[in-house]
């Protein structure tokens, strides 16, 4: 388990000029300050080039629940998805405030730590765990605070990324980013939005977003490498920061093309079903018309028979009378 070293105060001689504040050799940033089940915890920052960082997560009960190794790129930056949060339990991933710490393998005394919150569901007014450093990362700094700071003036900055869950190799798609301040789309330029794409082999590259409307940005995505790709974005406005991450799984077989073919096939099936429905309705209409005509013809036959029967009866009576008259004549 990583132990944050005790603070050490360095006193300079009065004869020496006051030096500028030393920039930390190791920085640690998180994709969010409050996480829900299913959210990805992404760490990124700067460190010693080609260094390996040991990142550990401590739950509210003080138990080590996750450890990972993160390699620093030759340019001194790093980005990696550490874990995807499961559903809360009572042993490891309980709800509460967690500590995450990163230690350099090159300099064991160089540690950086932060606090974050894990909860079961989003709250209307959740407590805000801003990324205030627990240790300055140089190994000779002081503990600067608890890491929990009230949200500034009640304002809430939110960043939401959305992208297709899966694509085929070299298929192009757009990643959408929406930024809101207190629930309203925020007008800003694309320079406030910084994003990185983490490849399946842990390599990272910058993603350029373009503003298309107030608070709405888009970026093109395509990859020739199969596997899970993670896009991590950060938006800065005034003194507020917002983070989000989204994953895209690139498959070897085409996805958009197959989806288009299935869509066309589904449209064809629906058209065929519509035609069949019309044919059945037309056939039923024809059957109904035929039945109505037969019923009318039967009614007409009945009426005709009712008219002919009295006439036939009268003819029968006349014939019988004539036969009787002829018989009498023949006897006389």
PyMOL commands that set and color helices and strands:
alter all, ss='L'
color gray80, all
select helices_A, chain A and resi 152-154+190-192+256-331
alter helices_A, ss='H'
color red, helices_A
select strands_A, chain A and resi 29-30+34-35+40-46+52-58+64-71+77-84+96-104+111-118+135-136+157-162+166-168+173-181+184-185+193-198+204-207+210-213+216-221+227-237+240-251
alter strands_A, ss='S'
color yellow, strands_A
deselect
rebuild
show_as cartoon
